[in-house]
């Protein structure tokens, strides 16, 4: 049986929101990694919100968000380096 979100305490609702927000930011950071500043910023926000949201009932979603954000951050760091080394004569 699904619990009513209004019946949860405010801290639990905030943690659940942060877990979902982390997963969304992780996906966006993967897409935004082609623009390193944008992708890295989204990834850092995703890591922070995932870390804060891991205390909720949505722990698995927060972990997925942390993993996606970490991959997005690594991509945002490595992609410009690869472009620089591959494009140099």
C-alpha positions in Angstrom: 0.0 0.0 0.0 1.3 3.4 -1.0 1.7 6.0 1.7 0.0 9.3 1.4 2.8 12.0 0.8 0.8 14.5 2.9 1.0 12.1 5.9 4.8 12.1 5.9 6.8 14.4 8.0 8.4 17.3 6.2 11.9 16.0 6.6 11.0 12.7 4.9 9.3 14.5 2.0 12.3 16.7 1.5 14.6 13.7 1.5 12.4 11.9 -1.0 12.4 15.0 -3.2 16.2 15.3 -3.0 16.5 11.6 -4.0 14.3 12.1 -7.1 16.0 15.4 -7.9 19.4 13.7 -7.8 18.3 11.1 -10.3 17.0 13.8 -12.6 20.1 15.9 -12.3 22.2 12.8 -13.0 20.4 12.2 -16.3 20.7 15.9 -17.2 24.4 16.0 -16.3 25.0 13.1 -18.7 23.3 15.1 -21.5 25.0 18.4 -20.4 28.4 16.8 -20.2 29.1 18.0 -23.8 29.1 21.5 -22.4 31.6 20.9 -19.5 30.6 23.9 -17.3 26.9 23.0 -17.6 27.4 19.3 -17.1 29.8 19.6 -14.2 27.5 22.1 -12.4 24.5 19.8 -12.8 26.6 16.8 -11.7 27.9 18.5 -8.5 24.3 19.5 -7.6 23.2 15.9 -8.3 25.9 14.5 -6.1 25.0 16.9 -3.2 21.2 16.3 -3.5 21.8 12.5 -3.8 24.0 12.5 -0.7 21.3 14.4 1.2 18.4 12.3 -0.2 20.0 9.0 0.7 18.4 9.1 4.1 14.9 8.7 2.6 12.8 5.7 1.6 14.0 6.3 -1.9 17.5 5.2 -1.1 18.0 3.2 -4.3 16.9 6.2 -6.4 19.4 8.4 -4.6 22.2 5.9 -5.2 21.3 5.8 -8.9 21.4 9.6 -8.9 24.8 9.7 -7.3 26.2 7.2 -9.8 24.7 9.0 -12.8 26.0 12.3 -11.4 29.5 10.9 -10.9 29.6 9.5 -14.4 28.3 12.9 -15.7 31.1 14.7 -13.8 33.8 12.4 -15.1 32.5 12.8 -18.6 32.4 16.6 -18.2 36.1 16.5 -17.1 37.4 13.9 -19.6 35.5 15.1 -22.7 37.3 18.5 -23.1 40.6 16.8 -22.4 40.0 14.3 -25.2 39.0 17.0 -27.6 42.1 19.0 -26.8 44.5 16.0 -27.3 42.8 14.6 -30.3 42.5 17.9 -32.2 46.1 19.0 -31.7 48.3 18.3 -34.7 
